[in-house]
Amino acid sequence: MSFTRSSLRYAHTNGYTGLLYTPKGDFMITCGTDGDIRHWTCISDDDPRSTCLGEFVMCIAHTGSRLLASTDRNTVHAYTFPDMDSDGILMRFTAPVTCLRVSGSFTAAGSEDTHIKVLKGDNAGAETTLEGHKGPVLALDLYAERHLLASVAGDGLLKVWQFETGEELKSISGLPRVNSFESASLFGTPSFEPQRGEQLAYALDKEIIVLNTSNWEVAYKLQDDRVSSNYSCCQFSPNGERLAAGTTSGELSIFDVVRRKALSVEAPPSDCKSITCLAWNPAIADELAFCDATGQLGTIFLGEEETRSGLDGELEEEQDELLTGTGFEFEGGDDEDMAEPDDGDGVSLEQLKRKVMSKSGYMPDEIDDEQSKHSIASSSTVPPVPQLKLFKQQAPFQPGATPVDLEHHYLAWNEVGIVTAHTEPSGDGAIDVEFHDASVHHALHLSNNYNQHNLASLSRSALALASTESSKLVVIALAAAGNKEWSLSLPDCESVEALVATSQLIAVATSNHFLRLFTVMGTQREVLSLPGQVVALAGHENSVMCVYHAAGCSQSQQHLAAMLVNVSGLSLRVEQLVLPLTPGRQLNWLGFSDVGSPCFADNMGLVQLYRRASNAWFPICDTLKQSSSVSNNYFIVALSERRQIIEAVLCRGSSYPMTNPRPMLQELRMQLPLCDIELEKSELEDTLLRASLMQWEGAEKIQKETAIKLFALACSSECETRARELIESIACTELLQLAVKYASKRGRIHLSDRLCELLPQLEAVQEARKHQQLLGANGIAATIVLPMAPVQTTTPKLAPKAMELSASKRGALKRFSNSPNLFKAAAAGASRPATPDVTTALDTQENLFGESESQASDCKDGEQRSPLNSVNPFAMKRKLVDTGVIFGSEKLKLAKK
């Protein structure tokens, strides 16, 4: 018993394709991402009836008299059949409907907003809502007699519900996780046994797991050794005797449920891809229809009689060849079988068998009667070689563009404006260009009938247009006078695969792995060779970044690299970067920030930024964590470092925005993926890191404010070592002064003294940084020279709290301290030795208000005090030893021991 495949038929464009049979088996009905519904009388129908219902139709169901379809308006719409006239709206959702099922008088629908609604009859608005999934609903099935509903969602859970009461009966984990229906390839597709509902089957990896609905335990598992990939969907036959399953590589398995055995099915052709939907013919029990991810339709049917007749014909042909002259001569012999007389022109079958076996190297006596009953031509089946499934290699795309197969789609959407393409059913096309700032340029309306442009890039200086099916490049210079438009054709049948326009350059990546650079007015610049297949292009002023495939894909990820091209006059400099793409993800957006830092985002919403000073990539935002639902996605438009925001469009239940109505931009705040980000400490650390990594407006002020908050938090948490470590790592003398004042005010004298000891080291670091910047600008390598580490022989004593002096007392002390007679009297008298020490300390305190260093150096013993020690005028004086000299200013600074 074997199932045979029919030839594949084109049904819809690439993407998820739905399928069902009418209850009587009269029609096959398909739906797809092109928004069409097609009625097929059979697989060989050359002219199926087609009806357009919108931008896309994700799923359909048939009630017997009406056809239900999900539309791009996030509704379940009813149509009369076969006239396809509108017959009302049954259910509404906040995201596209992904699955529909009808059983008896009940209709169930699941959506990307994670909700499931069950409606009894045709009373719209009286549905029951099932909530519990945390991901888009991928597939569902219901058994009306027992009020059971099974659903599989993108959160990796299979849930079984009692939909009349809304109670959740069972939850099974371990299924694949996805964040959108569009990116799903493994749907699970639960299916109840249609006769009594005693079994529930679902697909998981390379197995079909069947549950017992009485206790929800695993009854048995079905496997087919002939398949080489994971199952994507499964479906019980109407009589419950067979179970069909499809894989991600286009293979089909038919299981005999009673014997729990896989039946033979013809292997798929090379152009058959992942199976998305299965449907049994209710009129013909052994006929199954299927659709794949490329929009193709096919059927399989039981071909036992055809197979037997074909084998009989082959055997007759082989016998004719053997009998009519293949070089076999029959000679007489002593064997009894050979001595049997022939009847006329006939040939003894036993003689023929022995002759063939002797030619094959086997002696007739060595073959017993049981083996002679089998055909010699039969060959043992070779087990299939397991194939290594690699990650899908990403095709070239334009950042800020939506799929080109849509009737209305965006060619480019960035910080400058929006380029929209429109295609009419008649074939006529047009391109509209809108600018966010009307002072840049007025809006444009261009005809797209002849060139059929499907690539575009917009900057403040130019609009670049091209087509992947031609070699012509068209550029409109926006700020030029006179003839603004220029065009050229690429040589040797090159085609454009990606392009970008900046304020200074036009860059084009071609099919010959060339990167061609032009000026805005059309002057040809460099032609660079790309090491691999291009994925995307982005640019900013005189910089262009080209992302390409650096190596073949592995099992879990693709290996991308970036070529960063910087143009200055007639010179050119190229940097090679490795793109740190997370395993299992694809590149979704590529661009530059408003200050020229390269950045990209993957399809899971993780945004990363490249800092040239550090020569490293930093993750700066996870957009999905700022979404209220896992089925929502953000379509990134622009990134601003100065304002610390990401401009994006919220796409509910989709990966790209619709053109009508025009969506609104949202501003997402940047946030590094730190640990325990909900804590105050982590929030402050996030702010401090972003201020140091990116060119934030007022970054220096924000760093100081955030650092002193972290310092205060560490002091309140009794973590003085962490507080000192923070000040030492930032290495800012102004911050050190604030920290010392704060520590003294809070009564942490020991911490204040330890911070004062860091002053020479921080001054050295700051001075070396200035010299490093100056020398680095001139191309000279700079080295930071730090003073020797202080060695403490004795434990320092705690100094008393600083004494606050009024202005009048401070002036009086200043007059006394500046008087030379006072120092002479103090030197001559031995009865009061402590007076000069206090006077010297107060004298040093006045240096904070403008006193020169020469006055401080005229002290009695040549002792020098830092401005920070003046906060504590009664602290014990410390000797300064000349341990090192640091150059870089007009004076010599002595390091403290």
N, C-alpha and C positions, 0 to 999 in steps of 0.2 A: 504494500500500500504506500503510495507516494503522492505528494502534492506538487503540482506543476505551476510555474509562474506564467503570467501573461506579460506581454510587453508593456513597458511603462508609458504613461501618457502625461503630457504637460497639463497641469490643472491650474496652478497659481504661481506667483512669484516666490522667491526664497523666503523662508520663514515658517512658522508653525502653520500647519494645514489641518483643518478639521474634516471629519467624514462621518456620514451615517447612511443607513438604508431606510427608506420609508417602511411603515409597518407591513405592507403587502409585498415588499421587495420590488416594486415597480421602478423606483429611481434610486440612484446613488446621488447624494447631495454633498458637495464639498464647499469649504470656505477657506479664505486665506488672508494674508496681510495686504493684498491688493484691494480689499474691500468688496470683492465679488462673491456671489453665490452662483454655483453652476449645478444644473440638473443633468445627470447622465442616465440614459436608458440602459446602457451596458458599457463595458470597458472599451468596446470598439466604436462607440458613438463619436462620429467625426464632427458633429455640430451640436454640442451641448448648449442648452439655454443658459444665458448668463444675465444676472441682475446685480447692479452695483448698489450697495447699501451704505457706503461711507468710505472713510479712510482705511479701515481695516475691520475684519470680522474674525474674532478669536475662536468662537465656538457656536454650535448650532444644536437644536433638538427638535424633535417632531412629536406632536401630540396626537396625531391621527388626522386632524383637520387643519391644523395651523403649524407654521414653521416658526420657531423661536430662534432669535439670533442676538448676539451681543454686538453692540455698535460702539463707535468711537465717542459716543455721548455718555458712556458709563451706564448704559441701561440695557435691559432685556426687552427687546422689541418683538411684537407678534406680527406675523404676516399670514395672509391667506395663501393656501397652496392648492394648485400650482400657479395662481395668478400673481402672487407676490404683492398684493395690495396691503398697505399698512392697516393693522387691526389693533392698535393701542400699545401702551407700554405696561409691562407687568411689574417690573422691579427696577429700582434705582440704587446705584452705588456711588461711592466717591472715587472709584478707580475702575479701570476696564474689567469687565467680566471675563474670566479665564476658562470656566467650565460650566456646562449645563447638563442636567439629566432630568428625564421624565419617566416616572413609574406610576402607573395607575392614574390617579387624579392629582398626584403631587408633582411639583416642579421645584428642583433645587438648583441653585446657582452659587458659585464661588467667585470671589473677586480678589484683585491684588491689594485691596485694602484690608485683607485678612479676615473678612466677614463672609459668612455663609447664610443665605436666606432660603427658606422653604415655604412655598406657597401652595395652598390647597385650592384647586379649582382655578377660576379666572378672576377672583376678587383681588384686584390690585390694592396694595396697602395693608392687607391682612396677613402678611407673611410672618414667619417665625425666624428670628435672627440668632444664629449660633456664633458665639464669640469665645475664643480660646487660643486660636493660632496666633503666632507672632511673626508670620511670614506670609507671602502671597500664596493663595490657594492654587495648587497645580492641577489637581484632579479630584473627582468625587464620584460616588455611586450610591444609590439608595435602593432599599427593598421595602416597598410600600406596605406589604401585608404585616410586617412586624415593626414598621416605623423605625427602621434602622438606616443610618447614613454613615458612610465611611469617607474620610477626606484625607488627602496628603497635601502638605504645605511646604513652603520654602524654609521653615524652621527645622526641618528634618524629622517631623513627627507625623505619624498616622493616628488619627483620632476616630473613634467610633461613637456615634451619638444616638440617643433616642430623641429624634427630632420633634416629636409631639410635645414632649416636656422640656426639651433643651438640655437634658442631662448627658454628661460625658461618661460613657461606659468604659472605654479603654483608650489608653494612649501608648503608642509604641514608638520608640526612638531608634536612631541609627540610620535614617534615610539621608540622602544628600541634602546639603543646605545651599540655597540660592537666595539672592535678594530681589530678583525680578523674574517674572514669567518669561520674558524675552531671552534671558540668558540661560534658561533651564534646558537641559537635554534629557534628564532622567526624571520622568513624571511619576513613577510609582504606579499610578492608575489602578486604584482598588476596584475589584469586581466581585459582586455577590453572585453565587450560584442561582440562576434565575428560576429554578423549579420550586425549591423549598427554602432557599436562603440559609441552608445549613453550613455553607462554607463561604469564606471570604479570601480571595487571592490578591496578592500585590507583588510587584517586582522589586527585587533588591539585589544589586550586583548581578551575578550570573545565575541567580536562582529565582524561582517563583515560589513564594511561601504561601501556604494555604492554612487558614485559621479555622478552627471549629467555633461557630458562632454561639454555641451553648455555653462554653467556658472561656472563649477567646484564647485558647492555647493553640500552639502549632500542631496541626494535624499531620502534615507531611510537607515535603519540599520536592519540587520538580526541577530536574537539571537536564540539559542537552549538551552532550560532549562535542557536538558539531559546531557550536557557536564559539566565537572568539572574543566577544565584547559583552558589556553589561546590557541587561534588559532595560528598556525605556518604558514599556507599557505592556499590558496584558488584558485579555477579554475572554469571558466564558462564552461558549456557543449557546444559542437559544434553548437547546435541549439539555444543556449542562453536561454533555458527554465529553466534550473537547474543550481545551483551553489553548488559546493562541497568545503568543508573546513576540514582540519585536525588539531588536537590539539597536544600539547606536551606530552600527556599521551596516544596517540594512538587512540583516539576517532575520529569518522568521522561524519560529518553532511552533509545532502543533503537538500538543500532549493529549494522549488518551487518559482521561481522568480515572476511568475504572481500573485500567491496568497500570496507570501511573508510569507510562512509557512514552518517550518521544518518537513521533512518526517521522518518516523521511520527507524532507522538503527540499525543493530545488534551490541551489545556491544563488545568492543575489548577483545581479550584474554589477559591473564596476561603477556605474553612475548612480546606483541606489545608495542613499545616505541614511541618516538616523531616522527610524520609524517614529512618527509622532502620534498616529491614531490608527485604530483597528476597528473593523465593523464586520459582523457576520451577516450573511444574506438570510433573512427569515424565510424566504421561499425555497432556497436551495441550501440544504444543511451543510454541504461540503464546499461552500464557496465563501472566501474571506477577502475583503477589500482592505487596502492599507494606503497610507500616504506617508511621505518622508519630508525631511526638513527643507528640501529644495523645491517643494510644491508639486511633486510628481505623484500620480495615482496609478495603482496596480492592483491586480487580483491574483489569488492562488486558488486552485481547485483540485479536487481529487481526480487523478488521472490513471487509475488502476487499469482500466480496459485499454486505454491508449498505450500504456506502457507495455502491457502484455502483447498486444498486436504488433507493436514495434519490435519487441524482442523476437517474436515468431518470424517476422520478416527478415531480421538479421540472420537468424539461424538458417532460414531457407537459402539466403544468398551465399552463406558460407558453405552449405552443402553443395550448392550448384558449382561453386568454384572448385571444390575438392573432387567433384565427379567429372568435371569437363576438362581436365588437363592441367593439373598443377604439378605434373612430373611424377605422380605416384604410379607404379606398375605392380600389379599383383601377380606374383609367381606362385606356382604350385609347390606344395611342401608336404611333409609327413604329418603335419598337425591335422587333427580331426576337423577343427574349425575351418582350416584352409581348404580342406578337401570337399567341403560342402558344395554341391552344384549350384550354379547361378540360374535364375529363372529369366531366360531371355536376355534383355539388356540391363537387368538389375544388377546391383552390386551388393554383396553382403555387408551389412552394417558392422559386423564384428571384424571383418577383414579391414574395413576402412579405419576402425578405431585402433586396431593393432598397428596398422601402418603409420598412422599419425603419431602414436606413442613411441614407436621405434625411431621415427625421425626426430622426436623430441629428446632422445637419449634414455628413455625408460623402456625396460623390457616388459612385454605383456604379462609374463608370469608373475611379476612383482606387484601387480595391481589387483586388488581383490575385487569382488563383485560389487561391494558397497561403494568403493571409490569410483568405479566405472559408471555409476549412475549420475555422477556430477559432470558438468560440462568442463572441458579443459580450458576453455576461454575465460572462465570466471576467475577473477583476480581478487585477492584479499584487500579489504579496505584499509588504506593507510590513515592512521590518526592524524588530524590536522596539526600543523606546526603552530604553536602559540605565537601570535604576532604582538610585537611591542607597540602599544598605543602611545603616540607622541602627542604633545600639546599642540593645539592648532596654531599655525603661524598666522600672525596678524597681517591683513592686507593694508596697503596705503590708505590714509584717510586725511581729511582736512580738519584741523582743530576749529571748533565752533560751528561745524556743519552738521546737518541731519541727513538721514538716508536719502539718496538720490532717487529711489524708486517711488517716493511719495509724490503725489500730484502737486502739492505746495510744500516746499521745503526751504530751509536756510542753507545758503552757500557759505556764508560767513557771518559770525556775530562776535564782535570784539568791543574794545573800549572806544573805538572810533565810530562805528555804525553797524548797520545790518544790511546784508545782501540776501534778497529772497528771490527764488526762482518759482515760476508758475508754468505749469504745463496743462494745456487744454485738452479735452478728449479728441479734438480734431487734429491734434499734433502741433498746433501753434504754441509758442512759448514766449515768455517775457521775463525780464529781470528788473527788480526794483531795488534801488539803493537809497537808504535813509541814514542820515548822520545825526548822532546824538547832539552835536553842537552845530547849529545852523550857520555859525560864522565860518566853519571849515569849508563847506560847500553846500549848494542846494541839492535837493533830492533829484535822483535820476531815474528815468524809465527807459530801458533798453529792450530792443527786440532780440529774441533768441531763436528765431526760426531757422536760420541758416547754419550758424556755427554750433548750436546745441551745446553751449557752455555748461559744464557741471562742476567746475572748480573755480573758486574765486578767493581773493584775498584783498583786504581793504586796509589802507593806512591814511594818514593825514595828507600824504602827497600823491598817492596813486591808487588806482583800482586795476587789479590784474585779473584776467579771465582766461580760461583754457578749458580744454575738453580731454578726457582720457582716451577718446577714440580718434583724436586727430593730433597733428603736430604743430598746430598754430597757436601762438601766444598773442594776446591782445592786451594792451596796457593803455589806460586813460590817465594822463597826468592831470591831477586836480588843480594844482597851483600854477600851472604853466600858462603862458599866453600864446596866442596863435594856434597852431595845429597841436592839439593836446593828445591825440590818439596816435599810437604807433603799433605795428604788429610785425611779426616775423614767423617764419616756418623753420622748424628744427630739421637738421639734415638727416639723411639715411633712415628715413621712416621712424625716427624717434617719436615717442609719444610722451606726453606730460603725465606724470604720476602724482606730483605734489608741487605746490608753488606757494610763495609767500611774498608779500610786499611790505617794505618798511618805508620810513621817511627818506632813506637814502638809496636803497637797493631793491632790486627785484631778483629773486632766486627761484630757480626751476630745477626740480629733480626729474630726470628722464628715465625711460625704460632701459637705456644703455648703461645705467649706473653712473650717470654724469650729473654733477651739480653745476649749473650754468648761472653766472652772476651777471646782472645788467644794472646800469644806472636807471634812475627814474625816467630819464628822457630817451633811453634806448641804446646807450653806448655799451657795447659788449665788454665785459671784464673777464675774470678768470673762468676757466673750465676745470673743475676738480673731479677726480675719480672717487666714487664711493666704494667702500670696502664690502658693501652688502646691499640687499634689497631695502629701499627706502620705506619708512613707515610714516613719518610726518615731518613737516618743516615749520619753523617759527623764526621770527626775526624781531629786532629792536634796533632802530637807527642803523649803525654800521656793523651790527652783529647778526649772524644767521646761525641757527642751530638745526642740524639735520640728524634725525634719529633713524637708525637702520638696524637690520638684523646682523649681529656680529657673528652668530653661529647658528647651527640648526637647533630646533626646539628639543628639549628633553621631555621626560614624562610629565613633569609638573609645571614647567615654566618655559618661557621663551627668553632668549639672551639678546638684549638690546644694548646698543652703544650709541653715543652721540658725538657728532663732529661739530665743534664750536668754532666758527669762522669769524675772525675780527678783521675788518678792512680799515686801513688808515692811509688815505691817499692812494698811491700805487703799490703800497706794501700790503702784505696779507699774512696773518698769523692764524694757525690752526691748533686747537687743543682737542685731544681725544678724551672723552669721558665715558665711563661705564654707567648705564642707567640702572639703578638699584630697584628693579621691579619685583614686587612681592610674588612668590610662587602662586600659580593658579590665577593670576590677574593679567589684564591687558591694558595697554596704554589707551587712555580715553581723552586726554587733553594735553596740549603742549603749548608753551608760551613763555613770555618774559614778564617780569614785574614792571611797575612803573619806573623803577630806577635801573632796569636792565639786568636783573638777576634771572638766569634760566630757571624754569620751574615746570613741573608736569603733574598730572593726576591720573590715577588708574580707575578702572571701572567699579571699584569698591569705595571710591570717594576719598582716598588718601592723597593729599597734596604734599609734594616735596619741593624744596628750593635749594639751589646750588649757590654756595657762598664762595666766591673766587678767592678771597683772602685765606680761607681755610682749605680750599680744594676738596670740598666734601659736600654731600647731599644731606639735608636735614628735613625730616618730616615736620610740617608746620601746622597741619590741620587735617582732621578726619571729618569730612562733611556729613557722613552718615550718622555720626553721634549727635549732630545737631538737628536731625530729622525726627519727626514724631512717629514715623512708621518705617519699618524696614523695607517696605515696597516702594518708598519714595526715593528719588535720586535728584541730585543737583547737577544741572548743566552749567558748567563753569564758563564764564565770559571773560573776566579780567581779574587781576590780582594786584593789590596796592600795598607796597611795603610801608610807605609813608603813613597811610591811614590804618594799617594793620587790619584790612578787611579783604574778603574775597567776594566779588560780585558773581552771583549765580542765579539760575532760574530753577524754581522748585517744580519737578516733574512728578506728579502723583501717579504711581503705578506704571511709569514709563521711564525710558532712558533719555528721551529728548523731548523738547517742547513742541507744541503745535503752533501753527502759524496764525490760526484764527480760533478764538480771540488771542490777541497779543499778550503773552504772559508778562508779569511784572518782575523786575529784578529785586533780588534780596541781597542783603549785605551780611555775610557770615564772618564772625570774628575768628581770628587765628588763635589756635591753642595747641601747644606741643603735647604729644601723647605721653605725658609724665605719669608716674605712679601716684595713686591716691589724689587725683586732680581735684576732688571735692574738698580737700582740706585747705585751710588758709595758707599754710606753709607752701604747698604745691602750687597754689595760685600765684603767690609772690615769686616763687622760683620760675614759673612760666613767664611771668612778666619780665623778670630780670634777664632770662636767657634770650627772649625775643628782642629785647632792647639792645643786647650785645651782638646778636647775630645779624639783625636786619637794620636797614637805614630808616629808623623810625624818627618821626619829627619830634625833636626834643628828647632824643634818646639818652643823652648824658644826664639830664635832669631826672628822667624817669629811673635811670640806673641808681642814682644816689638816693632818691626817695624810696625805691623798693629795697635797696640794700640796708638802709637804716631801719626799715620796718622789719626785715628779716633779722637784723641785729637785735632789735628790741624783743622780737619773738623768741630768739634764742636765749636772751637774758632772762625773760620771764619763765622760760622752760628750764632754767638752771643748767644751761648748756654753754658755759663760758668758753670752753675750748672750741665749740662750733662757731661762736660769735667771733673769736679771734681769728679762726681759720677763714671766715668770710671776709673780714677786713684785709687779711693778708693776701687773699686770692684776687681781690679787686684792685689792690695797690693804688689807692688814691689818697693823697694827703688831706684833701678837704674832707673826704669821708672819714678819715682817721680822726680829725679834730672833732667832728660831730659825734663820733662814737665815744671818744674820751670824755666829752662833756656829758653825754648821756649816761655813761658808766659812773662818772663821779656824782651826778645828780641822783642816781639810783643807789648810791652808797656802795658800789662795787669797786673799792679802791684797788684791790689786787688786780682786777681785770684792767683798770685804768693804767696801772703801772706797766703791765705786760703790753698794752697797746702802745704806750709811749716808747717802749724799746724798739718798736717796728718802724719808727720814723726814719732813721738813716736808710734802712733797706728800701722803704717805699719811695723815698726821694731818689735813690739810685735807680730804681726801676723806672720811675717816671722820666728821669733825665735820659736814661738809655733808650726809652721808647721814642723820645723826641729825636735823638740822634739816629735811631734806626729808621725812622720815617724819612729824615733828610737824606741819609745815605742810601736808603732803598730807592728814593726817587731818582738819585743819580746813578743807580746801578751798582753801588758799592755795598758789599756785605757788612752787616753791623753785628757786633757782639755785645751782649749785656754783661757789664762788669758789676758784681755785687760786692759789698763790704764783707769783711770776715764776720763770721757768726760770733756773737758775744758769748763770753765764757764767764759764768757767774761762780765766784768762789764762795760767796756767802749768800745766805737767804736774805733778800731785800726786806726791809721793814715796811710795814704799812704806813703810808703817808696820811696825815689828817686831811679833812675836807678843806677845799679851797675857801679862803676868806674873801668875802665880798666887800669892796671898798667903795665909798661914795666918791663923787667927782672932786669934792673939796679936799678930802683926805688923800686922794691919789695925787693931786697937784702938789700938796705939801710934801709928800714923800718924794716926789720927783725933784723938788728943789733941794731937799736934803741930800738925795742920792747923787745929784750932779755937783755938789759942793766938794772941791778937793780937800778942804780943811777937815771935813768930816772923816774922810778916809785916813788922813794923817793922824788925827786924834785916835782913831780906832786902832791904827797900827802901833802907836806909842803906848797906849794903855793896855794893860794885860788883865785888868779886873773884869772886863766885859768882852770876851772874845766872840760872843754869838751875835753881836750887833751887826758887824759887816756882812755876815751871812744873810741875815734877814733883809738888810738893805740891798744887797746884791740881787736877791730874789725879786724884790719889788722893782728894782731897776730893770731887770729883765722883763718883768710883766709889762712895763711901759713899751717894750718893743712891739707889742701887738698893736699899738696905736701910732706907729710911724717912727720910732726911734731907730737910728742907724746902728749897724753892727759895730762900728768903730767905738761908740760909747760903751757898748757892752764889753769890748775887748780891753778897755782901760781899767778893768776891775783889779782888785788887789793881787790875786794869785793867778790871773789869766784864765780863770775858770769860765766856762761857757755853758749857758742853760738854753734849752730849746723852748720855743713858744708854748709847747704843750705842757711842759713842766711848770710853766708860770700859772697854770690853772690851780696848782697846788703850791702856794708860796711857802708853806712850812714843811714841805717834804725834804727829806735828807738829801743833801747834794751828792752827786755821783761824779767821780773823776772821769775825764775823757782822755783816752790814750790815742795817740796818733797811730792808728792801725792801717790806714789806707787813704789814698787820695783819689777822688773821683773827678775827672775832668768833664767839662761840658757847660760850664757857666763862667762868669767873670771872676768868681771868688772860689776859694778852696773850702770844701766842706769836710769837716772831720767826722769820721764814723765813731759812734759811741761803743765803748767796750762794756 
